[in-house]
Amino acid sequence: MFPKVPDHHKPNKPMVPNGLGVFYVLLSTVYLFLIYFFDVIEVSNGISPPLTLAVCILFGGFMGLLDDWVDLKWRYKAFLPLMAAIPLVSLASTLQLRTAISIPLFGTIDFGVYYYFLIIPLLVTIITNTVNQLGGLNGLETVCPAIIMIGLTLISGHYAILLYAPIAVWLLLAFFNFRGKVFVGNTGSFSIGMTLAAFSIISDLKFDLVISLLPYIFNSALILLTFFFFRTKAHVSFDGKKLSSDHRRSLITLITFHRPLTERQTVLIISLLVAGSTLFALLIQYST
């Protein structure tokens, strides 16, 4: 049913089914439709948080499928998430969600009307693309987002129910992806990035998500800076057993720079970094 692609970081490059992230998109949206149908979360002024999140996940999945089909260039992929910001802007403005972001040590910054038409589109675009940029190794595209999703769920109050089924489906995909049995593809990476962005806005956990995503943000910054200044891309070598690199142009190549590691060791190190940043976000939330 699914096209197979080679696993470049395994001996003999076995063919692995790709695009299994479509199951996350379908099952998550069905679950969110059921929450809406049974009125689990109250609809206010005709705006439903479950339906808004479902629309965002569907758009993320569509964007991933489009990328898999036509291999979109980054200049197009970078701005496509702006369309998914429309239902979030509608939800935030109609429900009059808080337009301020509280930042420890700096206080609370109220963006007013600019929150709807500037901050939300920027958050959706940046978060979706940074999540999509950190991948390429078995488990990396699934384990790390699962850690962040669980962390956000713990501090999201009554909105936590929105992520119960998505987390369960994503963890199942992560189990097989970590073992090299399936790939979630761009369908999975874009939809999970959209999930994190949309849920953080719905549950007012923007700052917490940004803190949790610090390893992702560092990775994207490193990739973009080296590309813009040196016109070079990150590349990791595989000798049949371990990964290594002779440059530091991404988080993966930084970790494996003149330090050969197995694929699983590299994924576990990055997962621990994400777990640490997520834990830091939780501690900040509980201390304020």
N, C-alpha and C positions, 0 to 999 in steps of 0.2 A: 504493500500500500504506500509506503514512504520511500522516496529516493534515498539511495545509499551513497555516502561519501567516505573517502579514506580517512582513517585516524592516523594523522601524520606523526604522532608521538608514541606509536606502538610499533614493535618489530613487524616487518612485512606489511605494514599499513593496512590492517583489516578494514573491510567495508562495514560502516555502521549506519543504521537508519537515522535519517535527519528530519527535523521539523516536528518532533513529537510535542513541542510546545503548544501545538494546536489543541491538544487535550486539555491543557491548562486553561486556554481561552474559552473553550466550549463549556467545560464543567464549571468553571468559576462564574461565567455569565448566567448559566442555568440556575446555579445556587443563588446568585444575587436577584434574579427574577423571582425566585420562590420567596425570598425574604420580602420583596416588594409585594408580592401577591398576598402573603399572609400578614402583611402590615406589621412586621416585627419591629421596624424602625418607623416612627411616625413621619408621614409626609407633611411638609409645611409649605403653604402657598403654591401647591402644585409641583414642588421640587422634591425629588426623592434621592437621598444619598446612595442607596443601593443601585438604582438605575443609572445614576451619574457615574459611579465607579464601573458598572458594567459596560457603559458606552466607551469609557476610556480604555478598558481592557480590550474590547473588540477593536477599537481603532489601533491600539498597539499591535494586536495580532495581525490586522490587515496590513499595517505598515511593514511588519516583518515578512509576511508572505510576499508582498510587493518587492521587497529587497531580495528575497530568495529567487524570485522569478526573473527580475531584470537587472539584479546587481546594481542597485542605486549608488551613485557617487555620493561622497560624504557631504558635499555642498547642498544636496537635496535632502538627504536624511537628517541633516542638522536642523532643518526648519519644518519638516513635516509634523513633528509633535505639536507645533503651534495650533494646529487645527483641533487637537484633542483638548486644548485649553479652553475652548469655547463653552462646553457644558460645565466646566469647573468655574468659569467666570460667572455663568448664569446662576449656578448654585450659590456661590459666595455672595453675589450681589443681592439675590432675592432673599436669602436667609439672613442677610446682613451679618455675615461672619466677621470675626475680629480682623481688622485690617492692620493690626500691629504685630510685630514679631519681637518677643522678649529675648534679649541676648545678655547672658551673665557678664558682669563687669561693665557693660556698655549701657544697660538699661533697656527700656522698651522704645522701639522705633515705630511710630504710626505712619504708614504710607498713604493713608486716606484713599482717595479714588485711584491713585496710581497702583495700589495693591491689586486691583481687579484687572487692569489693562496692561500692567508692566511686570509686576512681581510674579503673578501666577503663570503667565506665558513663559517667563524666563525660567522659573522653577521646573515647569514641565519639560521644557526643551533641554535644559542642562542636565537634569536628573536622568531623563530617558537616554540621552546620548552617552553620559558617563558610565551608566550601567552597561550599555551595549559595548563599550570599548574594552571592558575588562573581561576577556574570555579567551577561548582557544585551547584550554586545557580541560580534561575530563573532570567535571565537578565544579569548576570555577564559576561557570555561568549559573549554577543552581544552588550550590551550598551557601555561598556568600549572601545572595539575596534572601535565602531562607532564614539566615541568622538575623538579618535586619527586619524582615517581616515579623518574626517572633518577638523581637525586641519592641517594635512599635505596638504590637498587639497587647503587650503587658502594660502599656501606659495609655491606652486609647479609650479607656472607659467603656461606655455602652456601644461605641463604634467597633469594638473588637470583634463582634459577631460577623462583621463584613468579611473578615479574613480567615475565618475558621476553615471553610472548605478550600479556598485558594491555597492556604498553607499546607493542608493535607495532600492536595494534588501535587503541589510543587515539591514537597518532601519525597513523594513517591518517585517523581521524575528525577530528583536529585540522587536517590539511591541507585537507580540504574545508570544515570549519567556519570556518577563518580566511578562506577565499575567499568565504564567504557562500553556499555551496552546500547545506549541511545544518545542522540544529540537533540537538544531542544531547538536549535537553529535560531535564526533571527526572529522567527515568530515568538519563540519563548523569551528571548532576551529583551525584545522591545515591549512585549506585553507585561513582563514583570517589572521593567523600569517604569512603565506607565502606571502600573498598580501602586508602586511605592510613591510616585509623585502625587497621584490623585488621592490616595488614602491619607497622606500627610496633610494635604490641604483640607480635606473633608473633616479630619479629626483634629485640625489645628496643631500639628506636630512637625511643622516645617523645619524649625531649628534643630529638633532632635534628629530628623532624617539627615540633615546636612552634616551633623556631627558623625552620625553612623556611616556616612558615605565618604569620610575623609580619605581612606585608602583609594577609593574610586576617583575622587577629585584629584588626588596626587598623581595617579596613573594618567588621567586625561591631560593634566597640565604638562606632565613630562613628555607625553606623546606629541602634543600640539606644539610645544616650544621647540623640541628638536626638529620637528617637521618644518615649521615656519622659518627657523634660523639656519638649519643645515640641510633641509630638503631630503632628509633620510627617515626611513621607517624602522621600527623595532622589529628585530628578528631573533628568534631563539633557535639554536642548533640542537639536533638530536642524534646521538651516536649509536642508537639502538638500545641503550639502557638509561642514559641520563640526559637531562637538558643542560645547556650551558650557553653563555653569550659572551661576546667580547666588547659589548657596549652597554650603556645604561640609558635606554631611550623609553622604557616603560617600567612598570612595577615588576613584571615578570623578568625582564632582562636585568634589572637592578639586583634582584634576589639571586639570580643565577650567574651574575657577572664573575667570571673566573672561579665559580663555585659550583661544580656539577652537582645537580640534584635530580632525583627521580621526579616524574610528573606528580605523583601523589604527595611527595614532600613539599614541592612548590605550592600545590593547591592548599595543603594544610597550613603552611606558613601564612599565606595570604588570608585564609579563612580565620586564623588566629588574630591577624591584624584587624579584620572586619569585626570579629567578636569583641576585641578590645575597644574599638571605637564605638560600637553599639553599647557596650557596658558603660562606657564613659558618658554616653548620651543619657542612659537610664539613671545614672548617679546624679547627673545635673538636674534631671527632671524631678527626682525624688527629694533633692536638697533644696528646691525652690518652692 
